[in-house]
Amino acid sequence: MQMRKSLTVFFTTIAGLVLSAPNADAAELYVGSFNNDSVLRFDSKTGEFIDTFITEGSGGLDGPVALTFSPNDNNLYIISFLSRNVLRYDGQTGVFLDEFIPTESGNLFFPQDLVFGPDTNLYLSNTGADSINQYDGVTGEFLEEFIPNPNDTTLVNAPFGVRFGPDGKFYLSSTFTNSLLSFDPTTSTLTTLATIEEPGAFPGGITFGPDGNLYIANTGINSISRYNFETEKIEPFVLSIDSPIQPLFGPDGNLYVSSNSTIKGITVAGSVFRFDGQTGEIIDEFIAAGTGGLDGAGWLAFSEDSVSTPEPSLNLFSSGVLLGLGLLGQKLRQKNVP
């Protein structure tokens, strides 16, 4: 009952990560399938289904959200949303290895996104606790609250998407304050960069583009925004996409976004759309709904990626779905959670 109550007041957005590697020719796209607790693998050039990389419920996977490959061991790390822990899988075979971060480590309360930092440690948005946790990237040991709960819901309320920028700062979206923030680790200064004007935007997944700007999935208003570091303003990029999850740039420089539309109150299987990386114009539905058994299209990751983030200049850094009650409720009914 407690889980049910928590989920009815909490929305889940989705985040993902591009892992950089020198050869993009062999890049594969991994997509979390939330409702059947699996991760599917697709050809990054054609969108063709390859296989089920992580089988249903492997290692206790229960509602996969953020997924990323580690620079330490090249294995795949996944947040299991409903069990509130982080699981580790072999990056080549998809075989379950271990529970890397248990629920009690750092008091995880519905964590959403994770990213390996420049120090190779793992940083995780502990969304339900309004904090960011830091873990040893090799052992999984809890180190500290990297950004403690500020006890100010006007500043941070449900931190979600997390990324390190080329300037060494830590960037995060705050879902219920409609804002984008930065944290300077050298001064411990938390700053609100911008606030999305439209109410109920529910910003979730974030990612840096090859232009050095930051892209934000506005799950509540069905759009993708771009934070321009030169103008210090948020501007529109993708004007219309149902419940966008994570904006993710691919090896071809285009933007990939998973989407879960709702028909008569029921969330459908979801798909992955591809947009022009420069203009934001739609190219195609890259992975159609239900392909390979996709059910609840969510977090994305490329195994290899040729996109690089440029170095910062003086004025410009050169370099998930709002699943909500529909998707989570559907999954809970499948599992007979009261």
PEKAHU-V314603 format. One line per field, one symbol per residue. ss: DSSP state (H for helix, E for strand, L for the rest). burial: b if it has 24 or more other C-alpha atoms within 12 Angstrom, else e. A space follows every 50 residues. Layout:
# PEKAHU-V314603
ss=???
burial=???
This chain:
# PEKAHU-V314603
ss=LHHHHHHHLLLLLLLLEELLLLLLLLLEEEEEELLLLEEEEEELLLLLEE EEEELLLHHHLLLEEEEEELLLLLLEEEEELLLLEEEEELLLLLLEEEEE ELLLLLLLLLLLLEEELLLLLEEEEEHHHLEEEEELLLLLLEEEEEELLL LLLLLLLLEEEEEELLLLLEEEEEHHHLEEEEEELLLLEEEEEEELLLLL LLEEEEEELLLLLEEEEELLLLEEEEEELLLLEEEEEELLLLLELLLEEL LLLLEEEEELLEELLEELLLEEEEELLLLLLEEEEEELLLHHHLLLEEEE EELLLLLLLLLELLLLELLLLLLHHHHHHHHHHHHLLL
burial=eeeeeebeebbbbbbbbbbbeeebeebbbbbbbbbbbbbbbbbbbebebe bbbbbbbbbbbbbbbbbbbbbeebbbbbbbbbbbbbbbbbbeebbbebbb bbbebbbbbbbbbbbbbeeebbbbbbbbbbbbbbbbbbebebeebbbbbe eeeebbbbbbbbbbbbbebbbbbbbbbbbbbbbeeeeeebbbbbbbeeee bbbbbbbbbbbbbbbbbbbbbbbbbbbbbeeeebbbbbebbbbbbbbbbb bbbbbbbbbbbbeeeebbbbbbbbbbbeebebeeebbbbebbbbbbbbbb bbbbbbbbbeeeeeeebbbbbbbbbbbbbbbbeeeeee
